[in-house]
C-alpha cells in the first residue's frame, strides 16, 4: 500500500513562476513536478551509503568471482 502525505512548502516567487511555466510545457501538475524533483534529489543524495560501498566496482569489467580467482592466484605464486 502506498501512502502519501500532503506537505506545505514555502518557495520563492521565481521558483513558483518557473514551476508554473514548466507545468504548462510538460502538461504535468506542479505537484507532480515537485514529486519528481524530490524523488530525483533523494535518489542522487541517498544517505544509506550503498553507492560508496559499491563504488570500487564501478567500471570493472570483471565480475566478483573472477576477481576473487585472480586474487587467489596471486597467493599461490
C-alpha positions in Angstrom: 0.0 0.0 0.0 1.4 3.4 -0.9 0.8 6.2 1.5 1.1 9.9 0.6 1.3 13.0 2.8 0.3 16.5 2.0 3.1 18.9 2.7 3.3 22.6 2.7 6.5 24.1 1.2 7.5 27.8 1.1 9.0 28.6 -2.3 10.3 31.9 -3.6 8.1 33.6 -6.3 10.7 32.9 -9.0 10.6 29.2 -8.4 6.8 29.2 -8.4 6.8 31.0 -11.7 9.3 28.6 -13.2 7.2 25.6 -11.9 4.0 27.1 -13.4 5.8 27.6 -16.8 7.2 24.0 -16.7 3.9 22.7 -15.7 2.3 24.2 -18.8 5.1 23.0 -21.1 5.2 19.4 -19.8 1.4 19.0 -19.2 2.2 17.9 -15.6 0.8 19.4 -12.4 3.1 21.4 -10.2 2.5 18.7 -7.5 3.7 16.0 -9.9 6.8 18.1 -10.9 7.6 18.5 -7.2 7.2 14.8 -6.6 9.5 14.0 -9.5 12.1 16.6 -8.3 12.1 15.3 -4.7 12.4 11.7 -5.9 15.3 12.6 -8.2 17.0 14.5 -5.3 16.6 11.6 -2.9 17.9 9.2 -5.4 21.0 11.3 -6.1 21.6 12.0 -2.4 21.0 8.7 -0.7 22.2 8.6 2.9 22.5 4.8 3.1 26.0 4.7 1.7 25.2 1.9 -0.8 26.9 3.8 -3.6 30.0 4.3 -1.5 30.2 0.6 -0.7 30.0 -0.4 -4.3 32.0 2.5 -5.7 35.1 0.4 -6.1 33.3 -1.9 -8.6 32.3 0.9 -11.0 33.8 0.5 -14.3 35.1 -3.0 -13.5 34.8 -5.5 -16.4 35.5 -8.4 -14.1 32.7 -10.0 -12.0 33.3 -10.7 -8.3 34.1 -14.4 -8.7 36.7 -13.7 -11.4 38.3 -11.0 -9.2 38.4 -13.4 -6.3 40.1 -16.1 -8.5 42.7 -13.6 -9.6 43.5 -12.6 -6.0 43.9 -16.3 -5.0 46.2 -16.9 -7.9 48.5 -14.2 -6.6 48.7 -16.0 -3.2 49.8 -19.3 -4.9 52.7 -17.7 -6.8 
